[in-house]
Amino acid sequence: MIFLIKIFKSFSKKEKLLFVVSLLAFFLSFVFWTANIFSQRTVLAAVSGGEYTEGIVGQPSFINPVLSLPSGADSDINELIFSRLSDLSDSVKMSENGKVWNIRLKADIFWDDKQPITSRDIDFTIKKIQNSDTQSPLESMWRGAQTEIISKLEMKVALSKPYFFFDETLKNLMIIPAHLFSETPAANIKISDYNLEPTGNGPFKFQSFKKEKSGFISEYKFVRNEAYFGKKPYIESMVFKFYKNEDELISAFNSGEISGFGGVSAKNLKKISINSKIFSLMMPRYYALFFNSYAQKNLAGENVRIALDYATDKKKIIDEVFNGDAIVADGPVVLGMNGYSQKVSFESVFSPEKAASILDADGWRVGEDGVRWKTVKKETSRLEFNLISPKVQFLEDAANIIASDWARIGVKLNVLAKSSEEIDEIIKTRNYEIIIFGNSFTSYNNPDLSSFWYSSQKFYPGLNLSLYENKSVDNLIEISRETMNDSKRQSALSSLQSLIVGDQPAVFLFSPDYTYISKPQLEGFEETEINSASGRFKNIENWYIK
């Protein structure tokens, strides 16, 4: 060491400076090299614990998978507290003829109240869905299915004829506890307290909820289900907070009141003022304007419907409402889905000039107030319609753009925004002239159009929102459901798309990505493609807070 000091003292000032700089550079390089090696060989472990608060616009109504609509607060919560049959079972096997399924449940799995889950629960759930008094939105998917309990853990489900999509329907079934609902008449199941204080079998279980004097539910809290048969979630508790609109939701996120949210309009995402993570997820869904010609006779005219399609600037909606994060929906099957036909010629061209010429040729004249009118058999009609829109920002924004577009061709559109509770009742009674709404599929591999376009689904609980009826379409839907031959199914789906688009029962609008926002502390969110908005919670067991 003394020798090195003597050498250093012998250096000139310039040499000493150079030596110090070189030594410092070596030291820093060594530190960075060591840190890099440590980083490469170190795996960050997920830490158990913490609370995550999800924000949602809307209200829960039935936290019960037999009653819940496929989207909304109910569906989101179901994903946390109910498991699918495929997860509850050791096996779900389909026979070669596609008509019989044998199910074997896992042994020693339990409900939150520590009662065992048995084949009786499966049998009970299916029969409740099938009972028309229950008014389950799933009824059409289970019509004709016969159940047989074989043992405590085994049962059989049989169909009278093959149904290709039923395998996925069965595996995605969420069951309800027979021991709690068995004494409740089907017609009264909607008023059961268990729909607000649910007993489930998923990774989280119900703890509490808060309700204001007005009846508005402000909060739900769920805690980790330590008796869950699968992988236990890292997060200790999940809180859902409910808001009346997107502005309130984003304000809550900016203030730190909630940890994450999803499904809001691109315009409102610009209002986020704190650091966040953004996840863009593909989703098999489309939104459309569904025409109810029974409520508004002027929509019964095919020329009017065709003109309204030409008058709708779908690209403008995608650019202005979604910042380009959506694609044009040109028919009842979404691009990217199994069964989408590129051979079918869909016309989605925006042409107000062509729209106006169609209406001119059909006898609709522009009045002094700019709205078209026509007199038939001494009865004068105006092209003025009411459009029902859920109070969802991107739907309201899209509806207002459409109203502006249609005004250019002499059609007046009154946009009426309604709450989720009002929308449920409006859909139930089909009390609308036009409604902007979304159709979601269970997966990209499952283009079962029966719920949306089969004539038997015209009325509640069916989801044929245009009250559409076409015998050829019904026949093709049956073929697509029953055949086990892929090429025959693809041919039927191709013809279906062509017929439905040709009849113009709706204006198909857009298929947007689903955007999820969280605080930077969230880790373990790995989804890139989901089948529904609630699918963002599909692997919530892997979420953790760093």
ROPA-416320 format. One line per 2 residues: their letters; for each residue x, y, z of C-alpha. Coordinates in Angstrom, 1 decimal, padded with zeros to 4 digits, m for minus. Layout:
% residues N
a	X:Y:Z; ...
This chain:
% residues 546
mi	000.0:000.0:000.0; 002.9:002.4:000.9
fl	004.5:001.5:m002.4; 001.3:002.5:m004.3
ik	001.1:005.8:m002.4; 004.7:006.7:m003.3
if	003.9:005.9:m007.0; 000.8:008.1:m006.8
ks	002.8:011.0:m005.3; 005.3:010.8:m008.1
fs	002.6:011.5:m010.6; 002.2:014.9:m012.1
kk	m001.1:016.8:m011.5; m002.4:015.7:m014.9
ek	m001.4:012.1:m014.3; m003.0:012.1:m010.8
ll	m006.3:013.5:m012.3; m006.2:010.8:m015.0
fv	m005.6:008.1:m012.4; m008.5:009.2:m010.2
vs	m010.9:009.4:m013.1; m009.8:005.9:m014.3
ll	m010.2:004.5:m010.8; m013.6:006.0:m010.5
af	m014.7:004.7:m013.9; m013.5:001.2:m012.9
fl	m015.4:001.4:m009.6; m018.7:002.5:m011.2
sf	m018.4:m000.2:m013.9; m017.9:m002.8:m011.3
vf	m021.0:m001.6:m009.4; m023.2:m001.6:m012.5
wt	m021.9:m005.0:m013.6; m022.6:m006.5:m010.1
an	m026.1:m005.0:m010.1; m026.8:m006.3:m013.5
if	m025.7:m009.9:m012.6; m027.9:m009.6:m009.4
sq	m030.9:m008.4:m011.4; m030.5:m011.2:m014.0
rt	m030.3:m013.9:m011.3; m033.0:m012.5:m009.1
vl	m036.7:m013.3:m009.5; m039.2:m010.9:m007.9
aa	m041.6:m012.9:m005.8; m045.3:m012.1:m005.6
vs	m046.1:m010.8:m002.1; m049.3:m012.0:m000.5
gg	m051.6:m009.4:001.1; m053.0:m006.0:000.4
ey	m056.4:m004.7:m000.8; m057.4:m003.8:m004.4
te	m060.3:m001.5:m005.1; m062.1:m001.8:m008.4
gi	m064.3:001.1:m009.7; m067.4:000.3:m011.7
vg	m070.1:002.6:m013.3; m073.5:001.1:m012.6
qp	m075.1:m001.1:m009.9; m075.2:m004.7:m009.0
sf	m078.6:m006.3:m009.2; m078.3:m010.1:m009.0
in	m075.0:m011.5:m007.9; m076.2:m014.8:m009.1
pv	m074.9:m016.4:m012.4; m078.4:m017.8:m013.1
ls	m079.9:m014.3:m013.3; m077.0:m012.1:m014.3
lp	m076.7:m010.5:m017.8; m073.4:m011.3:m019.5
sg	m072.0:m007.9:m018.8; m072.1:m005.4:m016.0
ad	m071.4:m005.3:m012.3; m073.1:m008.6:m011.6
sd	m071.0:m010.4:m014.1; m067.8:m008.8:m012.8
in	m068.5:m009.9:m009.3; m069.5:m013.4:m010.3
el	m066.1:m013.9:m011.8; m064.5:m013.5:m008.3
if	m066.9:m015.6:m006.3; m068.1:m018.4:m008.6
sr	m066.0:m021.0:m010.3; m066.8:m022.6:m013.7
ls	m067.8:m026.2:m014.0; m064.6:m027.0:m015.9
dl	m062.6:m025.8:m012.8; m064.9:m027.7:m010.3
sd	m064.6:m030.9:m012.3; m062.0:m033.6:m012.7
sv	m063.5:m034.3:m016.1; m066.2:m033.2:m018.5
km	m066.4:m035.7:m021.4; m068.5:m035.5:m024.5
se	m069.7:m038.6:m026.3; m068.7:m039.2:m029.9
ng	m072.2:m038.4:m031.2; m072.1:m035.0:m029.5
kv	m075.3:m035.6:m027.4; m074.2:m036.8:m024.0
wn	m071.7:m035.3:m021.4; m070.4:m037.2:m018.4
ir	m069.3:m035.0:m015.5; m067.2:m035.9:m012.5
lk	m066.7:m033.3:m009.8; m063.5:m032.9:m007.8
ad	m063.7:m034.5:m004.3; m063.7:m032.4:m001.2
if	m064.7:m029.0:m002.6; m067.0:m026.7:m000.7
wd	m069.2:m023.7:m000.8; m068.2:m020.6:001.3
dk	m070.5:m021.9:004.1; m068.5:m025.1:004.2
qp	m071.3:m027.2:002.7; m070.0:m029.7:000.1
it	m070.4:m029.1:m003.6; m072.2:m032.1:m005.2
sr	m073.8:m033.1:m008.5; m077.1:m032.0:m007.0
di	m075.9:m028.4:m007.2; m075.3:m028.8:m011.0
df	m078.6:m030.5:m011.5; m080.4:m027.8:m009.5
ti	m078.7:m024.9:m011.4; m079.6:m026.3:m014.8
kk	m083.2:m026.9:m013.9; m083.5:m023.4:m012.5
iq	m082.1:m021.9:m015.7; m084.6:m024.0:m017.7
ns	m087.6:m022.9:m015.6; m089.3:m020.1:m017.5
dt	m090.5:m018.6:m014.2; m086.8:m017.9:m013.3
qs	m086.5:m015.7:m016.4; m082.8:m016.5:m016.8
pl	m081.0:m014.9:m019.7; m079.3:m018.3:m020.2
es	m082.6:m020.2:m020.8; m082.2:m020.6:m024.5
mw	m078.7:m022.1:m024.2; m080.1:m024.9:m022.0
rg	m083.4:m025.7:m023.6; m084.0:m029.4:m024.0
aq	m081.0:m030.5:m021.9; m081.8:m033.5:m019.7
te	m079.9:m034.1:m016.4; m079.3:m037.3:m014.5
ii	m077.6:m037.6:m011.1; m075.4:m040.7:m011.0
sk	m073.7:m040.2:m007.7; m072.7:m037.5:m005.3
le	m069.9:m036.5:m007.6; m071.1:m037.8:m011.0
mk	m073.9:m036.8:m013.3; m074.9:m036.9:m016.9
va	m076.3:m034.2:m019.2; m078.0:m035.3:m022.5
ls	m079.4:m033.5:m025.5; m081.9:m034.9:m028.0
kp	m079.8:m033.8:m030.9; m076.2:m032.6:m031.2
yf	m075.3:m029.0:m030.3; m071.8:m028.1:m031.2
ff	m071.5:m025.1:m028.9; m072.9:m026.8:m025.9
de	m069.6:m028.3:m024.8; m068.3:m024.8:m024.1
tl	m071.6:m023.7:m022.6; m071.5:m026.6:m020.1
kn	m067.8:m026.0:m019.1; m068.5:m022.3:m018.5
lm	m071.5:m022.9:m016.3; m071.4:m021.3:m012.9
ii	m073.5:m023.2:m010.4; m075.5:m021.9:m007.4
pa	m075.9:m023.7:m004.0; m079.0:m025.9:m004.0
hl	m079.1:m026.1:m000.2; m079.8:m022.3:m000.1
fs	m082.2:m021.9:m003.1; m084.1:m025.2:m003.1
et	m087.0:m023.9:m001.1; m087.3:m020.7:m003.2
pa	m089.9:m020.8:m005.9; m088.4:m020.0:m009.4
an	m090.6:m016.9:m009.7; m089.2:m015.5:m006.4
ik	m085.5:m016.2:m006.9; m084.9:m012.7:m008.0
is	m086.0:m011.3:m004.6; m083.8:m013.6:m002.6
dy	m081.4:m012.0:m000.2; m078.7:m014.4:m001.4
nl	m078.5:m012.4:m004.6; m077.1:m009.5:m002.6
ep	m075.2:m011.6:000.0; m074.0:m014.4:m002.2
tg	m072.5:m017.8:m001.2; m070.0:m018.9:m003.8
ng	m067.1:m021.2:m004.5; m064.5:m019.0:m006.1
pf	m061.2:m017.4:m005.0; m062.9:m014.7:m003.0
kf	m066.0:m014.7:m000.8; m068.5:m012.1:000.2
qs	m067.9:m010.1:003.4; m070.1:m007.0:003.3
fk	m071.8:m004.3:001.3; m072.8:m000.7:001.9
ke	m076.1:000.8:000.7; m077.2:004.4:000.9
ks	m080.6:005.4:002.1; m081.6:006.1:m001.5
gf	m081.0:002.4:m002.2; m077.8:003.1:m004.2
is	m075.2:000.4:m003.4; m071.9:002.2:m002.9
ey	m069.5:m000.7:m002.1; m069.0:m004.4:m001.9
kf	m066.1:m006.1:m000.1; m064.8:m009.6:m000.7
vr	m062.0:m011.4:001.1; m059.7:m014.2:000.1
ne	m061.4:m017.6:000.3; m059.0:m019.6:002.3
ay	m061.1:m022.7:001.6; m060.9:m022.3:m002.2
fg	m059.9:m025.5:m003.9; m057.7:m023.8:m006.5
kk	m054.7:m021.5:m006.3; m055.3:m019.0:m003.5
py	m055.1:m015.3:m004.6; m052.2:m013.2:m003.4
ie	m054.5:m010.2:m002.8; m056.2:m010.4:000.6
sm	m059.3:m008.4:m000.2; m061.1:m007.0:m003.2
vf	m063.4:m004.0:m002.9; m065.8:m002.8:m005.6
kf	m067.0:000.8:m005.5; m069.8:001.9:m007.7
yk	m070.3:005.3:m009.5; m073.0:006.9:m011.4
ne	m070.9:008.0:m014.4; m067.4:007.9:m015.8
de	m066.5:011.4:m014.6; m067.1:010.2:m011.0
li	m065.1:007.0:m011.7; m062.0:008.8:m013.1
sa	m062.1:011.4:m010.3; m062.0:008.5:m007.8
fn	m059.0:007.0:m009.6; m057.2:010.3:m009.7
sg	m057.8:010.9:m006.0; m056.5:007.4:m005.1
ei	m060.0:006.2:m004.0; m059.8:003.2:m006.4
sg	m057.0:001.1:m007.7; m058.3:000.3:m011.2
fg	m061.2:000.3:m013.6; m062.0:m000.7:m017.2
gv	m064.3:m000.1:m020.1; m064.5:003.7:m020.2
sa	m064.3:005.9:m023.3; m061.0:006.9:m024.8
kn	m062.0:010.5:m024.4; m062.3:010.1:m020.7
lk	m059.0:008.3:m020.4; m057.4:011.7:m021.2
ki	m058.7:012.9:m017.9; m056.4:010.6:m015.9
si	m053.9:012.8:m014.1; m051.8:010.2:m012.2
ns	m049.3:007.5:m013.2; m051.1:004.4:m014.4
ki	m050.8:001.2:m016.4; m052.9:000.7:m019.5
fs	m053.9:m002.7:m020.8; m055.5:m003.1:m024.2
lm	m057.4:m006.4:m024.5; m059.0:m008.0:m027.5
mp	m062.6:m009.0:m027.0; m065.2:m010.9:m029.3
ry	m068.0:m008.3:m029.3; m069.6:m005.7:m031.5
ya	m072.0:m002.8:m031.0; m074.9:m002.0:m033.2
lf	m078.0:000.1:m033.6; m080.9:m002.4:m033.3
fn	m084.1:m001.4:m035.0; m087.5:m002.3:m033.4
sy	m090.0:m001.9:m036.3; m092.8:m003.1:m034.0
aq	m092.4:000.1:m032.0; m091.7:002.4:m034.9
kn	m093.4:001.5:m038.2; m091.1:003.8:m040.3
la	m088.3:001.4:m039.5; m090.2:m001.4:m041.2
ge	m089.2:000.0:m044.5; m086.0:m001.6:m045.8
nv	m085.0:001.5:m047.8; m085.1:003.6:m044.6
ri	m082.9:001.1:m042.8; m080.4:000.9:m045.7
al	m080.3:004.7:m045.9; m079.5:005.0:m042.2
dy	m076.6:002.6:m042.6; m075.1:004.7:m045.5
at	m075.6:007.8:m043.4; m073.6:006.5:m040.4
dk	m069.9:007.4:m040.4; m068.4:004.4:m038.5
kk	m064.8:005.4:m039.2; m065.4:008.8:m037.6
ii	m066.8:007.1:m034.5; m063.7:004.8:m034.3
de	m061.3:007.8:m034.7; m063.0:010.2:m032.4
vf	m064.5:008.0:m029.7; m061.9:005.2:m029.6
ng	m058.7:007.0:m030.9; m058.6:004.3:m033.5
da	m058.6:001.3:m031.0; m061.5:m000.4:m032.6
iv	m062.5:m002.0:m036.0; m065.6:m001.6:m038.1
ad	m068.2:m004.2:m037.3; m069.6:m005.2:m040.7
gp	m071.9:m008.0:m039.7; m073.0:m010.4:m036.9
vv	m069.6:m012.2:m036.7; m066.5:m010.2:m035.6
lg	m063.3:m010.1:m037.6; m060.9:m012.6:m036.0
mn	m063.7:m014.9:m034.8; m063.9:m018.5:m036.0
gy	m066.5:m018.4:m038.8; m066.0:m014.9:m040.0
sq	m066.4:m014.9:m043.7; m064.2:m012.6:m045.9
kv	m066.0:m014.0:m049.0; m069.2:m012.2:m048.0
sf	m069.4:m008.7:m049.4; m070.3:m006.3:m046.6
es	m071.0:m002.7:m047.6; m070.0:m000.3:m044.8
vf	m069.4:002.7:m047.0; m070.3:006.1:m045.5
sp	m072.2:008.0:m048.2; m074.7:010.6:m047.1
ek	m075.3:011.4:m050.7; m076.4:007.8:m051.5
aa	m078.5:007.7:m048.3; m080.3:010.9:m049.3
si	m081.0:009.6:m052.8; m082.5:006.4:m051.4
ld	m084.8:008.4:m049.2; m085.7:010.7:m052.1
ad	m086.6:007.7:m054.3; m088.7:006.3:m051.5
gw	m090.8:009.5:m051.4; m089.4:011.1:m048.3
rv	m089.3:014.9:m048.7; m087.3:017.4:m046.6
ge	m089.6:019.6:m044.6; m089.1:023.3:m043.6
dg	m087.5:022.2:m040.3; m085.0:019.9:m042.1
vr	m086.8:016.7:m041.1; m088.1:014.4:m043.9
wk	m091.8:013.5:m044.1; m094.1:011.4:m046.3
tv	m097.8:011.1:m046.6; m099.3:007.6:m047.2
kk	m103.1:007.1:m047.3; m103.7:010.6:m045.8
et	m101.3:009.8:m042.8; m098.2:011.9:m042.6
sr	m095.0:010.4:m041.0; m091.8:012.1:m040.1
le	m088.3:010.4:m040.0; m087.8:011.2:m036.3
fn	m086.6:008.4:m034.0; m085.8:007.9:m030.3
li	m082.5:006.2:m029.7; m082.0:004.5:m026.3
sp	m078.4:004.5:m025.1; m077.0:003.1:m021.8
kv	m075.3:005.8:m019.7; m071.9:004.7:m020.9
qf	m069.7:007.5:m022.2; m068.4:005.9:m025.4
le	m072.0:004.8:m026.4; m073.4:008.2:m025.7
da	m070.5:009.8:m027.7; m071.2:007.4:m030.6
an	m074.9:008.1:m030.4; m074.4:011.8:m030.6
ii	m072.1:011.5:m033.7; m074.8:009.3:m035.3
as	m077.5:011.9:m034.6; m075.3:014.5:m036.2
dw	m074.7:012.2:m039.3; m078.4:011.5:m039.7
ar	m079.4:015.1:m039.4; m077.4:015.7:m042.6
ig	m079.9:013.5:m044.6; m083.0:014.9:m042.9
vk	m083.5:012.3:m040.1; m083.9:013.6:m036.5
ln	m082.5:011.3:m033.8; m083.3:012.0:m030.2
vl	m080.6:010.4:m027.9; m082.0:009.2:m024.6
ak	m079.4:008.1:m022.1; m080.7:005.6:m019.5
ss	m079.2:004.0:m016.3; m078.3:000.3:m016.3
ee	m081.4:m000.4:m014.2; m083.6:001.4:m016.8
id	m081.8:m000.4:m019.6; m082.6:m003.8:m018.1
ei	m086.3:m003.0:m017.9; m086.3:m001.4:m021.4
ik	m084.7:m004.5:m022.9; m087.1:m006.8:m021.0
tr	m090.2:m005.0:m022.3; m088.6:m004.2:m025.8
ny	m089.8:m000.6:m025.1; m087.5:001.2:m027.7
ei	m087.5:002.3:m031.3; m083.7:002.0:m031.7
ii	m081.2:000.9:m029.1; m077.4:001.1:m029.2
fg	m076.1:m002.0:m027.5; m073.5:m004.7:m027.6
ns	m073.5:m008.4:m028.4; m070.7:m010.4:m026.8
ft	m069.7:m013.9:m027.6; m068.4:m016.5:m025.1
sy	m065.1:m016.8:m027.1; m063.5:m016.2:m030.4
nn	m064.2:m019.9:m031.2; m067.9:m019.7:m030.4
pd	m069.9:m017.8:m033.0; m073.3:m019.1:m031.8
ls	m075.7:m016.6:m033.3; m078.9:m018.1:m031.8
sf	m079.2:m015.8:m028.8; m079.0:m012.7:m030.9
wy	m080.7:m013.6:m034.2; m082.9:m016.7:m033.8
ss	m086.6:m015.8:m034.0; m087.5:m017.6:m030.8
qk	m085.3:m015.1:m029.0; m087.3:m012.0:m030.0
fy	m088.7:m011.5:m026.5; m087.2:m011.5:m023.0
pg	m085.1:m013.2:m021.8; m083.9:m013.6:m025.4
ln	m081.4:m011.1:m026.8; m082.8:m010.8:m030.3
ls	m083.0:m007.0:m029.9; m084.2:m006.3:m033.4
ly	m087.0:m008.8:m033.0; m085.7:m010.2:m036.2
en	m087.4:m013.1:m037.9; m086.2:m015.0:m041.0
ks	m087.0:m018.7:m041.5; m083.9:m019.2:m043.6
vd	m081.7:m017.7:m040.9; m083.4:m019.9:m038.3
nl	m082.6:m023.0:m040.4; m079.0:m022.0:m040.9
ie	m078.6:m021.3:m037.2; m079.8:m024.8:m036.4
is	m077.4:m026.3:m038.9; m074.4:m024.3:m037.3
re	m075.4:m025.5:m033.9; m076.1:m029.2:m034.7
tm	m073.5:m030.2:m037.2; m070.2:m031.7:m036.1
nd	m068.8:m031.1:m039.5; m066.6:m028.0:m039.5
sk	m066.9:m027.2:m043.2; m070.7:m027.5:m043.1
rq	m070.7:m025.1:m040.1; m068.5:m022.6:m041.8
sa	m070.7:m022.6:m044.9; m073.8:m022.1:m042.7
ls	m072.2:m019.2:m040.9; m071.1:m017.6:m044.1
sl	m074.7:m017.7:m045.5; m076.0:m016.4:m042.1
qs	m073.8:m013.3:m042.3; m074.9:m012.6:m045.8
li	m078.7:m013.0:m045.1; m078.7:m011.0:m041.8
vg	m076.7:m008.1:m043.3; m078.9:m008.1:m046.4
dq	m082.1:m007.8:m044.3; m080.6:m004.8:m042.4
pa	m082.2:m005.4:m039.0; m079.4:m003.3:m037.5
vf	m076.6:m000.9:m038.3; m073.4:m002.7:m037.3
lf	m071.1:m000.2:m035.8; m067.8:m001.1:m034.2
sp	m065.8:m003.8:m032.3; m063.6:m002.0:m029.8
dy	m060.7:m003.3:m027.7; m061.3:m003.4:m023.9
ty	m059.1:m001.0:m022.0; m058.2:m001.6:m018.4
is	m056.4:001.0:m016.2; m054.6:000.3:m012.9
kp	m052.2:001.9:m010.6; m048.5:001.1:m011.4
ql	m048.3:m001.1:m008.3; m050.5:m003.9:m009.9
eg	m048.5:m006.9:m011.1; m049.6:m010.3:m012.4
fe	m052.1:m008.9:m014.9; m051.3:m011.0:m018.0
et	m054.5:m011.0:m020.1; m054.2:m009.9:m023.8
ei	m057.5:m011.4:m024.9; m060.8:m011.7:m022.9
ns	m064.2:m013.1:m023.8; m066.1:m010.6:m021.8
as	m065.4:m007.5:m019.7; m065.5:m009.7:m016.6
gr	m062.8:m011.8:m018.2; m060.3:m009.3:m016.9
fk	m060.6:m011.1:m013.6; m060.1:m014.6:m015.1
ni	m056.7:m015.1:m013.5; m057.1:m012.8:m010.6
en	m055.3:m015.3:m008.4; m052.1:m014.2:m010.1
wy	m052.6:m010.5:m009.3; m050.5:m008.9:m006.6
ik	m049.6:m005.5:m005.3; m045.9:m004.6:m005.2
